[in-house]
Amino acid sequence: VPSGRGAAARPAFEPGPVIPLGKGSRGGAEVGTLVTVSVRGRSARVTAVHGPAGSAPAGVGALLVHERLERPFPRAALDEAQEYGELTPVGDRGRRDMRSQRVITIDPEGAKDHDDALAVAPEGAEATRLWVHIADVSRFVAAGGAIDREAARRGNSVYVPGRVVPMLPPRLSADLCSLRPGADRAALTVELVVGTDGSVHETRFSRTLIRSERRLTYPEVDAFLGGGRLGDDGLEADLDRLAAVARNLRERRVARGGLPAPPGPPEGRVHR
């Protein structure tokens, strides 16, 4: 804000005093800009410029800093993450090799990390075998190590509109633990046999090695379920089956007293 011939910082998210800023302490910020200010004794200076005060991305960035949610990873955690390389072609000893499956991920547009994936197959005439693959983060986090300590401090990843503050260093969250298409990845897998009435007949948990075949987005899947095409008959059959499983599980949950889902995209493909 203007302050006489100079400028000052006014708290954006809670009451507080106005902080005068000298000409050389503004960090290039203009009046009307959201900034982070460091105060030491009687001196203050701008340490980060987030953008115009009316900008949603700037507001989100400033709020993350204000709530102490976004901060650099410690050098020890970054160095530890860089020690890990890509999986060997055969994966870890004892892992089930499931790279021959047609595995897909479904995430929002613009997602940088893909931490869960799906595969599906018919199980007779009255059931479906479903595999839910979750990135095996534990493979890369040594108990008591620098990554483990920082992850415990953060507690979880924080998702806000347009960005994410990851719990793990980018080398892991956006790379080695991201189930990217065509990349061999370690996973924890739950295998389920789900009946047409939504009942689960079998479960099996295992450490696996998978390779995602295709990355899909929510809009792509919504468009397909609404009658569109994806240009892959096998993939389209899988999505039809997944939609049926989701519908059966939802109907069983509601019948047992669960709240019905709010109106949303189609629960099954609209055939033309």
PyMOL commands that set and color helices and strands:
alter all, ss='L'
color gray80, all
select helices_A, chain A and resi 23-25+56-66+75-82+137-140+146-154+170-176+218-225+233-255
alter helices_A, ss='H'
color red, helices_A
select strands_A, chain A and resi 2-3+6-9+19-21+33-40+43-52+96-97+103-107+116-122+127-135+158-160+163-165+184-195+200-217
alter strands_A, ss='S'
color yellow, strands_A
deselect
rebuild
show_as cartoon
